[in-house]
């Protein structure tokens, strides 16, 4: 791997983990979260860190592979826009769910997050099938997390009501 490719990989990892870090900073596992009733099948909280670290690592590699394969400015712009939109949506979900304590709003937003992952998978397919395929675990996990989000709403809602 030449220096330029290594730098691009490093940059992809930094950007991916920055997104993860911001999302993590927005994730408050305080009294409100622990007071929520959760479905019996919810993974233990410790598993979430491992899952998300794996996903953000795969996203970094995917982004790097797609960038390496993008041989025009327009294709590189596509890669940046697709990953950029996804990163923003990923962070917004954490803000809605944890900071604003609105799983109901997060449920609406997660539809757009899920669609953005699908757009990444489809949008990167022609550039790099490997880059595209590395995002499938992310899509699967967000699908599972969406069902968990929905179950949390059913078990604890309504949210945002005044008593």
Number of C-alpha atoms within 10 A of each C-alpha: 6 6 8 9 14 12 13 18 20 15 15 22 20 13 19 22 18 14 19 20 13 17 21 16 14 19 18 17 12 9 8 10 14 10 10 13 13 18 13 6 7 14 11 7 9 8 10 11 11 10 14 15 14 14 21 21 18 21 25 26 22 27 30 23 23 26 25 15 16 19 11 10 9 10 17 17 13 18 21 15 13 19 22 15 15 22 21 14 21 23 20 20 24 23 22 19 21 21 15 13 17 19 26 20 16 23 22 13 18 23 14 16 26 21 13 22 25 18 16 26 23 14 18 27 15 13 20 19 15 15 25 24 17 20 23 18 15 21 20 13 15 19 16 13 15 20 14 18 21 17 17 19 21 14 13 13 15 11 12 12 6 4 3
